[in-house]
Amino acid sequence: MRLKDKVVEHGNMPSENEAVELPTTQIPSGRMGVPRDIADGVVFLVSDESCVDEWGRTCY
């Protein structure tokens, strides 16, 4: 059973459509994330551009 089905079954959401649409209204981008979003974040964090010192200045 999928999560959205469980949410509807327990009465937390009135319909399957609302169970899918409501969470995306709470996300600034208006959509669920995809693996590429995580990959882009990881690439940034391991790059030199993400390096800052204790005063917020970039390290490079």
N, C-alpha and C positions, 0 to 999 in steps of 0.2 A: 504494500500500500504506500502510495506516495505521500509526502508530507502535506501537500495541499488537501488531499483527501482526508487525512487525519484531522486537520484543522476544521474542515467543514463538518466532518462527522461528529466532532465534539461540540459543535455549536458555537465555536468562536468566530466564525464567519458565516454570513447567511448564504453564500453561494461559492461555487468553485471559481468563478471569474473574479469575485472580490478577493478571494484568498490569493490569487495570483497578482492582481493589480495593486492592492493596497501597499504591500511592501515597497514597490517601485515608486510610489508617491512620496515615500520617506527618504529616498536616496537623491542627493543633489543632481546626479547625472540623469535621473529619470529612467534608469535601466539597471538590471542586475549585472554584476561584473562577470567577466569571462576570464579564462586562464591568461590570455594575453595581457590583461590589465595587471595581474599580479606579476607577470614576467617583466613588464615595463618598469614596475616599481622596484623589483629586485635589481634590475640592470642599473637603475639610477642609484640605488643605495650602495652598490659596490663600485660605482664610478668615482673619479676624482671630484666631480662636480658636487657630490653630496657631502664632501668633507668641509666641516666648519670648526673653528677653534672655539674656546670657551667664551669669546666675546661676539660670536656670530659671524666672524669674518671667514671667507673661504680660504682654504689651505693652499691653493695653488697660485 
